[in-house]
Amino acid sequence: MVVSMFTNHARTATHYLRRPSLLFSRRTLAASTTTIPEKDCATITPPYQRLLQNLDKVRRVLDNRPLTLAEKIVYSHLSNPEETVPVRGETYLKLSPDRVAMQDASAQMAILQFMLSGMTTTAVPSSIHCDHLIVAHEGADADVRTSLSTNSEIFDFLESAAKKYGIAFWRPGSGIIHQIVLENYAAPGTLMLGTDSHTPNAGGLGTVAIGVGGADAVDAMAAIPWELKAPNVIGVKLTGSLNPWTSPKDVILKLAGDLTVRGGTGHIIEYFGPGTETLSCTGMATICNMGAEVGATTSLFPYTSSMRSYLRATGRGPVASAADAHAAFLRADPSAHYDRVIELNLSQLEPHINGPFTPDLSTPLSKFKQVVKEKGWKDELSVGLIGSCTNSSYEDM
């Protein structure tokens, strides 16, 4: 039954994407076989030289100790690099994010608050994505049309405000915010705020992407330093490579069982090791997206060859070239210290089922029958969920 559900879902999704419709005219698909025009990457490419200059100042303050990738990206975005000595889990940092992304439900109050600043444009590149107010009911086209009718006043307000303040506007039907950001705005070394808990999806492209409330997003848009307690860092060392039928999602499903729903609180989860080079960019995004299920501040991967390929496939060749030139910055220093290290051999990982009742009840597929019997659960499947909110990625489906 699960296979049947998957097949029907995939067929339906393909049907929608093939239909010529204005609702989907702005959708950019990395999986498309057509050549995607190169984007203007001026506001997408991180200011690597400035970040490296900031980081040099922080290194001196920290006596040049080796830094994790999470520390390098976060500390290089300090508003005043020499003002504070960063101490994990203790120091409050004043940061200057590079970008803000907002979904339509939370963007309303954020825009209203930003209007009070009196600024004519946002201080950093920002975007609004109309996806959360679309209720899944009948199918993509019908649901978008219903939302356009029901929420027209909201969408009109957001679109007019976006035009006034120079904010990119992605109208209903453009796609899920996380995938739009991954395909268009995420870049290795960027610090981004998003008004959604699954903003860390962009960690699949080496971005420190943190989910925040609308008021925090307004701080970044108004050039007010954004405060964050210096996170602790959990290192996940990946070795080996995935076997057939095992997907990147199984990495985070397994990890959820190890960490529990609270184990990542106050931490950035940073993946490293040779196994990272065996994963696709969208696969890494899925893993980072679901780091929210263990309470992590965010998750991220070091710059890999699959990130380079993904950037070029999505019209961001200049970003890939700039990242290539700063590859040393986009990975942890040798001998960097993690607050905790978890080792995971991808070659030994098997498909997992998480639940019922809680996302950290993680069970290898080979042991699920035994667990069902031990728990006394009814051994009958009536409803199954494949994937998560990262279903906008073909690989995750």
N, C-alpha and C positions, 0 to 999 in steps of 0.2 A: 504493500500500500504506500509505503514511503517513496519507493521508486516512482510509482504512478503520480504521486503528488508533485514530485520534483519535475518530472517530464512535462506535465501539464503547465506548471508554473513557468518553466523555461520557454515553452512554446508560446504561451500567452505574451510573455515579455518581448520575445522576438517579433511577434505580430504587431505590437504597439510601436516598436521602434522602426519598423519598416514602413508604417503608414505615413504618407506625407501630411503633416499637420502643423499649423502654426503653433500649436501648444508645445511642440517639441522642436521648433526650429532653431532654438539656441542651445540644444543639447550637444555637448562635445563628448564623443566616445573614443576612449583610447583604443578600444577593441576594434574600431572600424578599419576596414581595409583601405579606405580612401586616405589620401595624403592630407594631413591637417595643416593648414597654413601656419607659418611661424607667428607666434604671438609677440606683441610688444612686451618685452621682459624687463623694461626699465624699472617698474615698480614691483616686480616679482623677485628679481635677483637680490639676495641679501647683500648689505653693504659690508662685504667681507673685510676690506681693509680697515674700516672703522672698528669693526668688531674685534679684529686682531689687535689693534692699538689699545682698545679698552681692556682686552684680556691680558695684555702684557702688564698693564698697571695692576690688575688684580693679582697676577702671579707674583709680582714683587711684594704685595701686601701679604700674600700667603707663603712667602719664602720659597717660591718656585716649586711647590709640591706638585706631584702629578695629579691631573684632574680627570674626572669622568667626562664623557661627552655631554651629559646633562649639565654638569657644572660649567663646562666651557661655553655652552650656548646661553645658559641663564646668566652667568656672571658677565659675559661680554655685552649683555644688554642692560647693565646697571646704569642708571641715570648719571651717577657720579661714582666711577669705579674706585676712587681713592677715599671715599667717604666712610666706608664700612668694611670691616673684616668679616667676610661671610663665614658663618658657622652653621653647618647643617642642623636643621631641627631647632635652631635658636634665633638666628638673626633675621630680622625683617628686611627684605630687600626692596629698594625702590627701582623699578624696572621701566624701560621704554620699549614696549612691544613694537613690532614691525607692521602688524596687520590686525584687522578686526573683521570677523564674519558673524552675521546675525541671522537667525531664522525669524520668520514673520511674526510669530506669536510674541516673542520677547523683544523684537526690534521696535515695537510700537512705543513702549515706555522709554526705551533707550534713545530713540530719535527725539521724543518730546523733551527729555532731559538735556540732550545735546543742544537743542534750540536755545536753551537758557544761557549757553556759553557765549552767544553773540558772534561766534566764528562763522565765516562764510564758507569754509570747506573743512573737512576733517583733517586732523594733523597727520594721520597715517591712512594708507589705502584701506578702504572698508567696503563691505558688500552686504547686501540683503538678499536672502534666499526664501522664496515663498513656497514652503513645502509642508510645514507643520499644520497648517489650516486646511489641508486636503484630507478628507476622511475616506479611508478605503471602504468601498461598499459595493459598487457595481463593476468597476474596471477603470483603467487609467483615464481614458478620454472622458467618460461620463462623470467620473469623480472630480476631475479638474473643472469641467463645465459647471458642476454643482457648486464647487467652491468659489468659482469666479462670480457666480450669482449671489451666493450667501455672504461672501466676504468682500464684495466689491468696494465698499467704503474703505476698508482697511487697506486693500491692495492699492487703491487710488492714492491714499495718503502716503503709503510707503514709496510708491513710484515717484510721486511729485517731490517728496522730501529727498529722495535719492538724486533726482535731477538737480535740485537746488544746491545740495551740499557735495556734489561730486562723488556720490556713492554708487558702486556698481549694483544694478538691480536685476535679479534673476526672477522672472515672472513665474506664476504657477505653471507647472508642467515642465520646467527646466530640468528638474531632478532633485535628488536629496542633497542637502547642504554639504554633507561630508564628502560625497563623491565629486560634487562640483568643485569644492576646495581642492581636493586631491588632484583633479584633472587640470586645474587652472591656476591656483594660487600658492599651493604648498611648495616649499623649496628647502633643501638641506641647510640647516643653520638658522632658519627663521624662528622668531618668537611670535606666536600668534594667539590671540584671545578669541574665543567663540562662545556665543550665548546658547550653548547646548552641551549636555554632559558628555556626549560622544565626539566632541571636537578633537580628542586625541587621535582620531582616525588619521590625521595628517602626519602622525609620527612614522607612518610607513614611508614617508619621503624625508625622514630626518628632521622634521619640524617639531619644535617644542610647542605643542598646541594644547592650550588649557581651557577647559570649560569654565565659564564665569557667569555671573548675573549681569543684567543690563547696566547697572550702575558702574561696574568695573569696566565694561566695554566703553562706556562714556568717558571714563578717565583717559583711556588710551586715545580715543578719538579727539579729546580736547587737550592733548599734550600734557596731561597731569600724570606724574609718575605713578605707576601701578604697584601696589604693595603685595608681596608674597613672602611667607616665611620660607627661608632657604630649605628646600626639600632634602630629606634623606634620599639615598639612591640604592635601589635593589638591582643588582646585576644578575642577568640571566644569561649564562653561557651556553650557547647552542653549538652542538657538534653533530656530525653525521648529516644525513639528508632524509627527507620524508619518503616512506614507502608508498606504493600504489594504494589508493583508497584512504590514505591518511592525508588530511588537509592542514593548511596553516591554522585553521580555526581550532584544531585539536591541541595546538600548542597552548593557547590561552584557556581552553576548557580544562586541560590538565593542570595548568598553573592556578586556575581558580580553586581547584580542589586543594592545592598545596597552601595557598595564601589565605583562603576563606574570603568572605565578602568585605572584611575589614583589614586584611593583612597588608594592603597597599596604601592605607591612609597615611598621608603626610610624606609619601615617597613618590619619586619618579622611577618607573621600571625601565631599565636600560638593557637592551639586548646586545650581546657581543659574541665573539667567537666565530670560527670558520663556518658554522651552520648558517649564519646570516646570509652568506653569499649564495646559498642554495635556494633561497626563498624569493618569490616574485614580489614586486612592489605592492600590488593589490593584496597579496597574502599578508605582507607585513602590516599593511593598513588595517586589515581585519583584526590582527592580533592586538594592535595598539588601540583600536576602537573599543574592544571589549575589556581593556584594562580598567575601564570605568566600573566594571562589575566587581572588582576587588578593592575599589575605593582609591585607586592610585590618582595622584595629581595629574599625571600624564604618562605616556610611554613613548619610547622612540628607538629607532635603529640607526646604526652608523651608515654612512654613505656607501652604497654598494653598486655593482655593475647593473643590477636590475633597476635601480633608481635612475641611473644614467639613461638606460634604454627607455624607461617610462617617460622621462622628461622629454626626450627627443620625439617619442611617439605622440606626445600631446602638444607638440609645437613649441616646446621650451628648450630648444637646443642651446641658446646662450646661457641659460641657467645651468645646464649640464656642464658646459665648458668652464664656467666660473667655479662650479663645485669641484671639477677635476683639478683645477689650479690650486684649490684650497683643501684638498683631500685630507691632509694631516690635521686640519682644524676640525674636520667632520668625523673624527673617531676619538675614542678615549686615549689618553696618554698611556704609554707602557707603565705597568705597575700602579695604575690608578686604583684607589681603595674604594670598595663598595661596603655599605653598611651590612649587607647580606648578599651572598652569592648562591644562586640556585643553578645547578647544572642539569641540562636536559639533552639527551642523545636523541636526535630526531630519527635516527635509524631504528630505535627501539620503541618509538612512540606508536600507539595504535589509535584507531578512532575511539572517541569518547562520547558518552551521553551524559549531559548534566541535568539534574533535577530528578524527580519532581520536587516541588515546594521551594527550592532555593538554588540559585545558579552555582553555588560552590559544592553541591553534591555531585562530584565528578566520578564517573564509573567507566572503566575501559569496556569496550563493547564485548570483549570475550568473557567478561565477568558479570555482565548485566543480568543474564538469566539467573545466575546464582544469587545475586543481590535481591532480585524480585522475589525469589522464593524465601530468602531469609527474612525479608521485611514483611512478607505476607501481603504484598501488593497484588491486585488483580492482574493476571497475565493476559490482558487484552488491550490492544492499542486502538483507541478511538479517535484521538487527535494527535497530530505530530507537527512540530515546527522545525523547518529546515532553515538554518541561517539566523540572521539577526538584522539590525538596521543597516548593516553593511551589504544587504542584498542588492544594493545598487551596483555592486561589483559582480561581473559575470562569474568570476572564479568562486566567489563566496556562495553564489546560488548553486 
